[in-house]
């Protein structure tokens, strides 16, 4: 699990990969056997280069190939957004009328709370903190302190996963801290007998 969390944190700060043609005058990226349209375009160009096939008129223009590439990238990005939205919709539907206690991991400390990731459902949310009364947030140190208790980045916590329906048009998954249960204004009481999901 630690490897997965570290990979997630590492890739978030990376920019999306682009191809720089390896400083070669002629270059193509590796194509996959799935035969997406991007691969079809590359295969057609390669076939034309080795004389195995005639090149279509549309692929003779560099400007046209550039437009095709931009459209492919645009549609690929939109497909990723649609996939994420579909997963989010299914999770929201699943938690309609139910809540569950799950294991989560602290992914970050923010000025207003801790960001927790629940791997079982692939959801992430901020648990808002109430500073004061012995609770301090140390963003540089990546931890929250309450008296002698400390919650650090990558710490394992127990959370209640539920549907927040305060804004009907923008429902979202909300997390409440269950354990450690020593932070006033942050932790909540949770009756396991009321949990529909699998408890610890």
N, C-alpha and C positions, 0 to 999 in steps of 0.2 A: 504494500500500500504506500509506503514511503516513496518508493521509486515513482509511482504514478503521481503522487502529489508534487514531487519535485519537478517532474516533467511538465505538469500543468503550469506550475509557477514559472518555469523557465520559458516555455513557449509563449506565454502571455506577453512577455516583454520583447519578443522577436517580431520583426516586420515580416510580412508575407514574402515568401521566396519568389524571386524573379530570375529569369535566365539571362546570362550575360554572354552567351555564345562562345564561351571558353576562349575568347580572343582569336577565333578562327573566322575566316571569310565565309565559310559555309558551315552551318551548324543546325542541328535539330535536337530537340529533347528526346529522351527515351519514350517510346510509345508503348501503350499497354494493349493487351489482347482483347480488351473490352470493346474496342472499336467505337469510341466516342467520336463525335464529329471532328474534334481537334486532331485525333489520330488519323481519321480518314483524310483530312486535308494534308497532313504530313506524308501519309503513304502515297497520295496522289502526286505530290511534289517529288518524292524520292523516286517513284516509278518513272516520272518524266525525266528526271536527271540521268537515270541509267538507261533510258531508251526503252523501257519495258511497256510504256503506255504513252499516249498523247496527253498533253496537258490541256486542261480546259481553259477557255478564254479568260474566265474570271480569275484564274490563278496566275495569269501572266502579269498582272498589275500589282506592283508592290503595295500601292495605296489600298487596293482592294483586299489583299491578303491581310494588311494591317487592320482594316475595318472588320474583317471576319474574325481576326484574333481578339480584338477588343470586345466584339459581341459575344464570343465564346467565353471570355473571362467574366463579362457582366452576367451572363446566364449561369455560369458556374457559381458565382458568388450568391446570386439569388436562390439557386437550388440549395446551397448550404443554409441560407437564412430560412427557407421554407422547411427544411429538415429539422432545424432547431425549433422552429415555431410549432411544428407537428408534435415533437417530443414534449414541449412545454404544455401544449393543449391536452395531451393525454395524461400528463402528471396532474394538471389542474382538475381534470375530470375524475381521475382516480381519488383525489382527496376531497371531492365534494361530499360533505356530510360525514367525514371521518378525520381522525387524527391518529398519529402513530409516533411512538418513541423510537428513535433511531440513533445510530452512531454517526457522529460528524467529526470533522477535522477543522481546526482554525486555520484558515488560509491567509488571513491578514488582520492587522489591527488598524482601524480607521479612527478618525477624530471623534466619530459618533458611535462607534461600536466595534464588534468583531465580525469578520466575514467568515461564515462557516459553510463548508461543503459536505453534503450528505451523499456518499458514493452509491448507496443503495438505489437512489432515485435520480442521481445526477443533478441534484438541485443545489443551488448556492444562494445564500441570502445573508443580509446583515442583521445581527441581533443588536438592537440599539441599547446603549449603556446609559445609566444615570450616574454622572460623575458626582463626587462628593461623598460624604458619609463613609470615608475610608477607602473609596474606590478611586484609583487614578489610572489614566491611560498613558502608556509610554510608547508612543509610535516608533521612535528611533530604536528602542529596545525590543519592539515587537511583542509587547505583553500588556496585560491588564493586571493591576494589583488591587487586592482588597485585604487590608491588614496583612496577614502572613500568607494568604493564598495568592497564587499567580496562575494566570492562563497565558500561555505563550503560543506563538505561531507553530503550527503542525501538531499542537496538542490534540488528544482525543477527548471529545466531549459527548454527552448525551443530550439530544435535543428532541423537542416535540415538533413534528412537522404537521402543519395544518394549512388550511386555505383561508387567506385573509380576504374577506368579501366587503370590506368597508367601502371600496369604490367598485360598484357593480360593473362598470365598463373596463376596469383594469384590475381584474382579480389576479392575485399572485400568491405564491407559496411563502408562508411566514414560518420562522423558526423561533422557538422559545428554549432557553437554556434550562436543562433539567439537572445535570450534574457536570461540574461542581455546583452544588446548590447553596453556596454560602455567600453569594453576592446579592445584597439587598437591592431591589428594584430591577434586577436582571434575571434572576432565577424564578421559576414558577413551580407551584405544586402540581403534581401530575398523578392522577389516580390510574394505575396500570390496569385496573379492572375495567375502566372505561375505554381503553385503547382497543380499537378494532384490529390494528396491525399486530405484528409480532413484536413482543417486548424483549428486553434483555434478560 
